[in-house]
Amino acid sequence: MAIDSAGDVWAWGRNHLGQLGDGTYTQRNTPVKINALFGKGIIAIATGENHSMAIDADGDVWAWGSKDYGQLGDGTTGYYSHTPIQITALSDKGITAIAAGGSHSMAIDSNGDVWAWGLNDYGQLGGPTTNGRIPTQITVLSGRKITAIAAGVYHSMAIR
């Protein structure tokens, strides 16, 4: 994926689970604009194994692709979303950074607190013992003013 100077998002590659967000499941060998995000002023993007995410100028988070483990953060699992859906649980948090792992996702809010959701088989959500379908704050990091996050296939990291 890429963001252009207007804040629009472009994606290309394999799209069998809708991870490009263009409303299709068609592989794209050249970049296509994600029309559902047009005009939102996207400031950051992240890609996981089979899902993608973006932050808009208002600090809202959008996700699309596979949601087998709840990694899109809309409270559901199974199937896919081939267009971006807003993660409403983060709407008032002023999200400043995102990370997409293998099948989990993370975000940093304006207070420097970290939120995580999706697959948690190896503790990659940082606290809850079950898979999370909606963003949940990682309480052990509360108040630590986290400035950066990263998500691997089965692990996560944070810097303060």
C-alpha positions as CSV (number, residue, x, y, z in Angstrom):
1,M,0.0,0.0,0.0
2,A,0.9,3.6,-0.4
3,I,-0.4,7.0,0.6
4,D,-0.2,9.9,-2.0
5,S,0.2,13.6,-1.3
6,A,-3.6,14.1,-1.2
7,G,-3.9,11.5,1.6
8,D,-5.5,8.9,-0.7
9,V,-4.5,5.2,-0.4
10,W,-3.4,2.9,-3.2
11,A,-3.0,-0.9,-3.0
12,W,-1.9,-3.8,-5.1
13,G,-1.0,-7.5,-4.9
14,R,-2.9,-10.6,-3.9
15,N,-6.5,-9.8,-2.9
16,H,-8.1,-13.2,-2.2
17,L,-9.5,-12.0,1.2
18,G,-10.3,-8.4,0.2
19,Q,-7.1,-7.1,1.8
20,L,-6.6,-4.4,-0.9
21,G,-9.9,-2.7,0.1
22,D,-11.0,-1.9,-3.5
23,G,-14.4,-3.7,-3.2
24,T,-13.2,-6.8,-5.1
25,Y,-11.3,-10.0,-4.5
26,T,-9.3,-9.5,-7.7
27,Q,-5.5,-9.6,-7.7
28,R,-4.1,-6.3,-8.8
29,N,-0.7,-6.2,-10.5
30,T,-0.7,-2.4,-10.6
31,P,-1.9,0.1,-7.8
32,V,-5.6,0.8,-7.5
33,K,-7.1,3.6,-5.4
34,I,-9.2,2.6,-2.4
35,N,-12.2,4.7,-3.3
36,A,-13.9,4.2,0.1
37,L,-11.1,6.2,1.7
38,F,-11.1,9.0,-0.9
39,G,-11.0,12.4,0.7
40,K,-10.5,11.2,4.3
41,G,-6.9,12.5,4.5
42,I,-5.2,9.2,5.4
43,I,-2.1,9.8,7.5
44,A,-0.9,6.3,8.2
45,I,-1.3,2.7,6.8
46,A,-0.4,-0.8,8.1
47,T,-0.6,-4.2,6.5
48,G,-0.9,-7.6,8.2
49,E,-0.8,-11.0,6.7
50,N,-4.3,-10.8,5.2
51,H,-5.7,-7.5,6.5
52,S,-4.9,-3.8,6.2
53,M,-5.6,-0.6,8.2
54,A,-5.5,3.1,7.9
55,I,-5.8,6.2,10.1
56,D,-7.6,9.3,8.8
57,A,-7.0,12.9,9.6
58,D,-9.5,12.8,12.4
59,G,-7.7,10.0,14.2
60,D,-10.3,7.4,13.2
61,V,-9.1,3.9,12.2
62,W,-10.3,1.9,9.2
63,A,-9.7,-1.8,8.6
64,W,-10.4,-4.4,5.8
65,G,-9.5,-7.9,4.6
66,S,-9.7,-11.1,6.7
67,K,-11.5,-11.0,10.0
68,D,-11.1,-14.7,10.9
69,Y,-9.8,-13.7,14.4
70,G,-11.5,-10.4,14.9
71,Q,-8.5,-8.4,13.6
72,L,-10.7,-5.8,12.0
73,G,-12.0,-4.8,15.4
74,D,-15.7,-4.5,14.6
75,G,-16.7,-7.2,17.1
76,T,-17.2,-10.0,14.6
77,T,-15.2,-12.9,13.2
78,G,-15.3,-14.9,10.1
79,Y,-15.7,-13.9,6.5
80,Y,-14.0,-10.9,5.1
81,S,-14.5,-7.2,4.3
82,H,-13.4,-6.1,0.9
83,T,-14.0,-2.5,1.7
84,P,-12.8,-0.4,4.7
85,I,-14.9,-0.4,7.8
86,Q,-14.5,2.1,10.6
87,I,-13.4,0.7,14.0
88,T,-16.0,2.6,16.1
89,A,-14.6,1.4,19.4
90,L,-11.6,3.7,18.7
91,S,-13.6,6.7,17.3
92,D,-13.0,9.0,20.3
93,K,-9.4,8.0,21.1
94,G,-7.5,10.2,18.7
95,I,-5.4,7.3,17.3
96,T,-1.9,8.4,16.3
97,A,-0.3,5.1,15.2
98,I,-1.3,1.6,14.1
99,A,0.3,-1.8,13.5
100,A,-1.0,-4.9,11.8
101,G,0.4,-8.3,12.7
102,G,-0.3,-11.7,11.3
103,S,-3.9,-11.9,12.6
104,H,-4.0,-9.1,15.2
105,S,-3.9,-5.3,15.2
106,M,-2.8,-2.6,17.5
107,A,-3.2,1.2,17.9
108,I,-1.8,4.0,20.1
109,D,-4.2,6.7,21.3
110,S,-3.5,10.4,21.9
111,N,-2.6,9.6,25.6
112,G,0.1,7.1,24.6
113,D,-2.0,4.2,25.6
114,V,-2.0,1.0,23.5
115,W,-5.0,-1.0,22.3
116,A,-4.9,-4.5,20.7
117,W,-7.4,-6.9,19.2
118,G,-7.5,-10.1,17.1
119,L,-5.7,-13.4,17.5
120,N,-4.1,-14.0,20.9
121,D,-2.8,-17.6,20.8
122,Y,0.7,-16.5,21.9
123,G,-0.1,-13.5,24.1
124,Q,0.4,-11.0,21.3
125,L,-2.5,-8.9,22.7
126,G,-0.5,-8.1,25.8
127,G,-3.0,-9.0,28.5
128,P,-6.3,-10.7,27.7
129,T,-6.2,-14.4,27.7
130,T,-8.7,-14.8,24.9
131,N,-8.9,-13.6,21.3
132,G,-10.3,-10.1,21.1
133,R,-12.9,-9.0,18.6
134,I,-12.9,-5.3,19.7
135,P,-9.9,-3.1,20.7
136,T,-9.0,-3.6,24.4
137,Q,-6.5,-1.4,26.2
138,I,-3.2,-3.1,27.3
139,T,-3.4,-2.1,30.9
140,V,0.2,-3.0,31.8
141,L,1.2,-0.2,29.4
142,S,-1.2,2.4,30.7
143,G,0.4,5.7,31.6
144,R,3.7,4.8,30.0
145,K,3.3,7.2,27.1
146,I,4.0,4.7,24.3
147,T,5.4,6.4,21.1
148,A,5.7,3.5,18.7
149,I,4.4,0.0,18.2
150,A,5.1,-3.0,15.9
151,A,3.2,-6.2,15.4
152,G,4.8,-9.5,14.0
153,V,3.0,-12.7,13.1
154,Y,2.7,-13.8,16.7
155,H,4.2,-11.0,18.8
156,S,4.0,-7.3,19.5
157,M,6.3,-4.6,20.7
158,A,6.1,-1.1,22.1
159,I,8.5,1.8,22.7
160,R,8.1,4.5,25.3
